[in-house]
Amino acid sequence: MGVVHLGAQGCLLLVAGAIALRQADRWWFSPRRAARQRALDRRDLMDLQRRRANDLTPVLLMAGHGAEIAGWWMLAAAAGPAGWTAAALAVAVKFRHLQEVSHFAVHGVLTRSPRLGILLAEACVHLPLGLGPVADRRRRHVREHHPNATVAGADPNLADLEQAGLLPGATRARYAAGIVFPLTPAGLAATCRSIAGNVRPATHGWARTAALAACLAAALALGGWPAALFGLAVPRLLLYPQLAWLSLIVEHRWFDAAPPAGPGTVALEAGRCLRLYPASPVMALLARGTWLPYGDLFHFAHSAHPAVRWNYLPVLERVLGMPEFAPTGLLVGAEAVVARHWRALGRRRGEGAGNDGPAKELVAAGPGEPQL
């Protein structure tokens, strides 16, 4: 087993302490501490964000996530099969949280110093998880995705969905497999290929290889083989990619984006974004705590104003209102996201959508690991 033994109770205390440490960033940026009690508009929020920007609380935030992962790794060794299950699920969620924190670093709003934000994203997320360089993600996400969301041939995220089989002409079985693509043999193979390519010394030098090896060594040291298997391999290769994939699926009306209802970015994004669980506070809270963290649930507000930190997106959403499509569920119901996407693909198939050719070429080439 691992060389560190706290016992199950001690591991849970470490997890609790790590969660408490992260609250420093939440408290510091909280819009509830605004001096003015009236409703804040976008200008107020941006002014508040600029005044509170700092380089300390984001470091504490990252340290809290790292310490919590360490606690789950040790619990995997201390609590037997129950600890293995808890570690697999919790660490997958932690990886999603880290991915979203680094997403805001890519937008330059994690820290006061954008360079420090990029450094934190690289050192605490991309390197240990075997992801590609942050600079590549910034190019793909900020320069290619945001201006071209849902645009065939221009949006790399839409290309990912098409590569996984979510395209006009797909059968129901293929569409269902596309929804859980990272859990399929093809998806697992794509994830492994992506990690192998990202850590190949000939491509990016030895730093990424060494960082992934150090992450594995840390898991072994803290929790032995249960941590390495259930606290690292299973979350990284299966569970975290699936959570990230579902978050991608619910970002936009990928296959039936509506034309802008008026001029400006907000009107454009209102027609191509969606907002899950608008009338279910319990489901929204669960999603925010697990697979749609750090503002990911408020993708319309983020798409309309990408420079706003996650702390202020709920307030900004109240200012902007809801996008045109606000489904009550992901999987269940006629207006759930999965059903809506299927119908949209069916309409495009019937219309002879122009995406069929390029999409088939992408699938023939073989999908890569889904990227956000």
C-alpha positions as CSV (number, residue, x, y, z in Angstrom):
1,M,0.0,0.0,0.0
2,G,1.0,3.6,0.1
3,V,3.7,5.0,2.4
4,V,1.3,7.5,4.0
5,H,-1.3,6.2,6.4
6,L,-3.9,8.6,7.9
7,G,-6.8,6.2,8.3
8,A,-10.1,6.8,6.6
9,Q,-11.1,9.5,9.1
10,G,-7.8,11.3,8.7
11,C,-8.2,11.2,4.9
12,L,-11.7,12.7,5.1
13,L,-10.4,15.4,7.4
14,L,-7.7,16.3,4.8
15,V,-10.4,16.5,2.1
16,A,-12.5,18.8,4.3
17,G,-9.4,21.0,5.0
18,A,-8.7,21.2,1.3
19,I,-12.3,22.3,0.6
20,A,-12.0,24.9,3.3
21,L,-8.7,26.2,1.8
22,R,-10.4,26.8,-1.6
23,Q,-13.1,29.0,0.0
24,A,-10.6,31.8,0.3
25,D,-10.9,32.4,-3.5
26,R,-14.6,32.1,-3.4
27,W,-15.0,34.5,-0.6
28,W,-12.6,37.1,-2.0
29,F,-14.3,37.3,-5.4
30,S,-17.9,36.9,-4.1
31,P,-20.3,39.4,-5.7
32,R,-22.2,39.4,-2.4
33,R,-19.5,41.5,-0.9
34,A,-20.1,44.3,-3.3
35,A,-20.3,47.7,-1.7
36,R,-23.4,48.7,-3.6
37,Q,-26.6,46.8,-2.7
38,R,-28.4,47.5,-6.0
39,A,-28.4,45.0,-8.8
40,L,-25.0,44.8,-10.5
41,D,-24.7,45.3,-14.3
42,R,-21.9,44.0,-16.5
43,R,-19.8,47.2,-16.0
44,D,-20.1,46.8,-12.2
45,L,-19.1,43.2,-12.4
46,M,-16.0,43.9,-14.5
47,D,-15.0,46.7,-12.2
48,L,-15.4,44.5,-9.2
49,Q,-13.4,41.7,-10.9
50,R,-10.6,44.1,-11.8
51,R,-10.4,45.5,-8.2
52,R,-10.3,42.0,-6.7
53,A,-7.9,40.4,-9.1
54,N,-4.9,38.9,-7.2
55,D,-2.3,36.2,-7.4
56,L,-2.7,34.6,-4.0
57,T,-6.2,33.2,-3.8
58,P,-5.9,31.4,-7.1
59,V,-2.8,29.6,-5.8
60,L,-4.7,28.6,-2.7
61,L,-7.5,27.4,-5.0
62,M,-5.1,25.1,-6.9
63,A,-3.4,24.0,-3.7
64,G,-6.8,23.0,-2.3
65,H,-7.7,20.9,-5.3
66,G,-4.3,19.2,-5.1
67,A,-4.6,18.5,-1.4
68,E,-8.1,17.1,-1.9
69,I,-6.9,14.7,-4.6
70,A,-4.2,13.6,-2.2
71,G,-6.8,12.9,0.4
72,W,-8.9,10.8,-2.0
73,W,-5.8,8.8,-3.0
74,M,-5.0,8.0,0.6
75,L,-8.6,7.0,1.2
76,A,-8.4,4.5,-1.7
77,A,-5.7,2.7,0.3
78,A,-7.4,3.1,3.7
79,A,-11.0,2.2,3.0
80,G,-10.9,-0.8,0.7
81,P,-13.4,-1.2,-2.2
82,A,-15.6,1.7,-0.8
83,G,-12.5,3.9,-0.9
84,W,-11.7,2.8,-4.4
85,T,-15.1,3.7,-5.6
86,A,-15.1,7.1,-3.8
87,A,-11.6,7.9,-5.1
88,A,-12.5,7.1,-8.7
89,L,-15.7,9.2,-8.7
90,A,-14.3,12.1,-6.6
91,V,-11.0,12.4,-8.5
92,A,-12.8,12.4,-11.8
93,V,-14.8,15.3,-10.6
94,K,-11.6,17.0,-9.3
95,F,-10.1,16.7,-12.8
96,R,-13.2,18.3,-14.2
97,H,-12.9,21.2,-11.7
98,L,-9.2,21.6,-12.6
99,Q,-10.0,21.7,-16.3
100,E,-12.5,24.5,-15.8
101,V,-10.2,26.5,-13.5
102,S,-7.5,26.2,-16.2
103,H,-10.2,27.3,-18.8
104,F,-10.4,30.6,-17.1
105,A,-6.6,30.9,-17.0
106,V,-6.8,30.4,-20.8
107,H,-9.1,33.4,-20.9
108,G,-6.7,35.4,-18.7
109,V,-9.0,35.9,-15.7
110,L,-7.8,33.4,-13.2
111,T,-5.1,35.6,-11.7
112,R,-4.0,39.2,-11.8
113,S,-1.0,38.2,-13.8
114,P,-2.1,36.3,-17.0
115,R,1.3,34.7,-17.1
116,L,0.9,33.3,-13.6
117,G,-2.5,32.0,-14.6
118,I,-1.0,30.1,-17.6
119,L,1.8,28.8,-15.4
120,L,-0.7,27.5,-12.8
121,A,-2.8,25.9,-15.6
122,E,0.2,24.2,-17.1
123,A,1.8,23.0,-13.8
124,C,-1.3,22.0,-12.0
125,V,-3.5,20.7,-14.8
126,H,-2.1,20.2,-18.2
127,L,1.3,18.7,-17.2
128,P,0.1,16.1,-14.6
129,L,-2.9,15.1,-16.6
130,G,-1.0,14.5,-19.8
131,L,-2.9,17.3,-21.7
132,G,-1.3,19.3,-24.5
133,P,0.3,22.7,-23.9
134,V,-1.9,25.5,-22.6
135,A,-0.9,27.6,-25.6
136,D,-2.4,25.1,-27.9
137,R,-5.6,25.1,-25.9
138,R,-5.8,28.9,-26.0
139,R,-5.5,28.9,-29.7
140,R,-8.1,26.2,-30.2
141,H,-10.6,27.5,-27.6
142,V,-10.2,31.3,-27.7
143,R,-9.3,31.9,-31.3
144,E,-11.0,29.0,-33.1
145,H,-14.0,27.9,-31.0
146,H,-15.4,31.1,-29.4
147,P,-15.8,33.2,-32.6
148,N,-17.1,30.1,-34.6
149,A,-19.2,28.1,-32.1
150,T,-21.5,25.7,-33.9
151,V,-20.1,26.7,-37.4
152,A,-19.4,23.6,-39.5
153,G,-15.8,23.6,-40.8
154,A,-14.7,26.3,-38.4
155,D,-15.5,25.1,-34.8
156,P,-13.1,22.4,-33.6
157,N,-15.5,21.4,-30.9
158,L,-18.2,20.7,-33.4
159,A,-15.7,18.7,-35.3
160,D,-15.0,16.6,-32.2
161,L,-18.7,15.7,-32.0
162,E,-18.9,14.8,-35.6
163,Q,-15.8,12.6,-35.3
164,A,-17.5,10.7,-32.5
165,G,-20.5,9.9,-34.7
166,L,-22.9,12.8,-33.8
167,L,-23.7,13.8,-37.3
168,P,-26.6,13.6,-39.8
169,G,-27.1,10.1,-41.0
170,A,-26.1,8.5,-37.8
171,T,-28.2,5.5,-36.6
172,R,-29.8,5.6,-33.2
173,A,-27.1,3.1,-32.0
174,R,-24.3,5.2,-33.3
175,Y,-25.8,8.3,-31.8
176,A,-26.2,6.7,-28.4
177,A,-22.6,5.5,-28.6
178,G,-21.6,9.1,-29.5
179,I,-23.2,10.4,-26.3
180,V,-20.9,8.1,-24.2
181,F,-18.0,8.1,-26.7
182,P,-15.2,8.3,-24.1
183,L,-16.5,5.2,-22.4
184,T,-16.5,3.2,-25.7
185,P,-13.4,1.2,-26.9
186,A,-12.9,3.8,-29.6
187,G,-13.1,6.6,-27.2
188,L,-10.7,5.0,-24.7
189,A,-8.3,4.4,-27.6
190,A,-8.6,8.0,-28.6
191,T,-7.9,9.2,-25.0
192,C,-4.8,6.9,-24.8
193,R,-3.5,8.1,-28.2
194,S,-4.0,11.7,-27.1
195,I,-2.1,11.3,-23.9
196,A,0.7,9.4,-25.6
197,G,1.0,12.1,-28.2
198,N,1.0,14.9,-25.6
199,V,3.8,13.3,-23.5
200,R,6.0,12.1,-26.4
201,P,9.4,13.7,-25.8
202,A,10.0,14.2,-29.5
203,T,7.0,16.5,-29.7
204,H,7.1,18.5,-26.5
205,G,10.3,17.5,-24.8
206,W,10.7,15.5,-21.6
207,A,8.8,17.8,-19.2
208,R,5.4,16.5,-20.0
209,T,6.6,12.9,-19.7
210,A,8.3,13.6,-16.4
211,A,5.2,15.4,-15.0
212,L,2.9,12.5,-15.8
213,A,5.3,10.0,-14.3
214,A,5.6,12.2,-11.2
215,C,1.8,12.2,-10.9
216,L,1.7,8.5,-11.0
217,A,4.6,8.2,-8.5
218,A,2.7,10.6,-6.1
219,A,-0.4,8.4,-6.4
220,L,1.6,5.3,-5.6
221,A,3.4,7.0,-2.7
222,L,0.2,8.2,-1.1
223,G,-2.2,5.4,-1.8
224,G,-0.3,2.5,-3.4
225,W,-1.8,0.6,-6.3
226,P,-5.4,1.4,-5.4
227,A,-4.7,5.1,-5.8
228,A,-2.8,4.6,-9.0
229,L,-5.5,2.4,-10.5
230,F,-8.8,3.8,-9.0
231,G,-7.6,7.3,-8.1
232,L,-5.7,8.1,-11.3
233,A,-6.0,5.6,-14.2
234,V,-9.8,5.1,-14.1
235,P,-10.7,8.8,-13.6
236,R,-8.2,10.0,-16.2
237,L,-8.9,7.5,-18.9
238,L,-12.6,6.9,-18.5
239,L,-14.7,9.0,-16.0
240,Y,-13.2,12.4,-16.4
241,P,-13.3,12.3,-20.2
242,Q,-17.0,11.3,-20.1
243,L,-17.8,14.1,-17.7
244,A,-16.0,16.6,-20.0
245,W,-17.7,15.1,-23.0
246,L,-21.2,15.6,-21.5
247,S,-20.3,19.2,-20.6
248,L,-19.4,19.8,-24.2
249,I,-22.7,18.3,-25.4
250,V,-24.7,20.8,-23.3
251,E,-22.7,23.9,-24.2
252,H,-24.5,24.7,-27.5
253,R,-27.4,23.9,-29.8
254,W,-24.7,22.2,-31.9
255,F,-27.0,21.1,-34.8
256,D,-29.8,23.6,-34.9
257,A,-28.3,27.0,-33.8
258,A,-30.9,29.7,-34.4
259,P,-30.0,32.9,-36.3
260,P,-29.4,36.0,-34.1
261,A,-32.6,37.6,-32.9
262,G,-30.9,41.0,-33.1
263,P,-27.5,42.7,-33.5
264,G,-24.6,42.0,-31.2
265,T,-22.8,39.2,-29.5
266,V,-25.5,38.6,-26.9
267,A,-28.2,38.0,-29.5
268,L,-25.8,35.7,-31.4
269,E,-25.0,33.6,-28.4
270,A,-28.6,33.5,-27.3
271,G,-29.4,31.6,-30.4
272,R,-26.6,29.1,-30.3
273,C,-26.1,28.4,-26.6
274,L,-28.3,26.5,-24.2
275,R,-28.9,26.6,-20.4
276,L,-29.5,23.3,-18.6
277,Y,-31.8,23.0,-15.5
278,P,-33.2,26.5,-15.5
279,A,-36.1,25.5,-13.2
280,S,-34.4,22.9,-11.1
281,P,-32.2,24.4,-8.4
282,V,-31.3,21.0,-7.0
283,M,-30.2,19.6,-10.3
284,A,-28.4,22.8,-11.1
285,L,-26.5,22.7,-7.8
286,L,-25.6,19.1,-8.3
287,A,-24.3,19.8,-11.8
288,R,-22.3,22.9,-10.5
289,G,-20.7,20.7,-7.9
290,T,-19.7,17.9,-10.2
291,W,-19.7,17.9,-14.1
292,L,-20.5,21.5,-14.8
293,P,-18.3,23.4,-12.3
294,Y,-16.9,26.9,-12.2
295,G,-19.4,28.6,-14.4
296,D,-19.7,25.8,-16.9
297,L,-23.5,25.7,-16.3
298,F,-23.7,29.4,-17.3
299,H,-22.2,28.9,-20.7
300,F,-24.5,31.5,-22.4
301,A,-23.2,34.2,-20.1
302,H,-19.6,33.0,-20.6
303,S,-20.0,32.9,-24.4
304,A,-21.5,36.4,-24.4
305,H,-18.8,37.8,-22.2
306,P,-15.7,35.5,-22.1
307,A,-13.6,37.9,-20.0
308,V,-15.9,37.5,-16.9
309,R,-14.6,35.3,-14.1
310,W,-16.8,32.4,-13.1
311,N,-17.8,34.0,-9.8
312,Y,-19.8,36.6,-11.6
313,L,-21.5,34.5,-14.3
314,P,-24.7,33.8,-12.2
315,V,-25.2,37.5,-11.7
316,L,-24.5,38.2,-15.3
317,E,-27.0,35.6,-16.4
318,R,-29.7,37.4,-14.4
319,V,-28.8,40.6,-16.3
320,L,-28.8,38.8,-19.8
321,G,-31.7,36.4,-19.2
322,M,-31.8,32.9,-20.6
323,P,-30.9,31.8,-24.1
324,E,-33.6,30.6,-26.5
325,F,-33.1,26.9,-25.5
326,A,-33.3,26.2,-21.8
327,P,-33.9,22.4,-21.4
328,T,-35.0,20.9,-18.1
329,G,-32.9,17.8,-18.5
330,L,-30.0,16.0,-20.1
331,L,-31.3,12.6,-20.9
332,V,-35.0,12.3,-19.9
333,G,-37.9,13.9,-21.7
334,A,-38.9,15.1,-25.2
335,E,-37.1,18.4,-24.6
336,A,-34.0,17.0,-23.0
337,V,-30.7,17.9,-24.6
338,V,-30.0,14.4,-26.0
339,A,-33.5,14.2,-27.6
340,R,-33.3,17.8,-29.0
341,H,-29.9,17.1,-30.6
342,W,-31.2,13.9,-32.2
343,R,-34.2,15.6,-33.7
344,A,-31.9,18.4,-35.0
345,L,-29.7,15.9,-36.7
346,G,-32.7,14.2,-38.2
347,R,-33.9,17.5,-39.7
348,R,-30.5,18.2,-41.1
349,R,-30.4,14.7,-42.6
350,G,-33.8,15.3,-44.2
351,E,-32.6,18.6,-45.6
352,G,-29.4,17.1,-47.0
353,A,-27.2,19.0,-44.7
354,G,-23.9,20.1,-46.1
355,N,-22.0,18.8,-43.1
356,D,-22.3,15.2,-44.2
357,G,-19.3,15.2,-46.5
358,P,-16.7,16.8,-44.2
359,A,-18.0,15.0,-41.2
360,K,-17.6,11.6,-42.9
361,E,-14.1,12.5,-43.9
362,L,-13.3,13.3,-40.3
363,V,-14.7,10.1,-39.0
364,A,-12.8,8.1,-41.6
365,A,-9.6,9.7,-40.3
366,G,-10.3,8.5,-36.8
367,P,-11.4,10.7,-33.9
368,G,-9.0,12.0,-31.3
369,E,-9.6,12.6,-27.6
370,P,-12.4,15.1,-27.1
371,Q,-11.0,18.6,-26.4
372,L,-12.7,21.6,-24.9
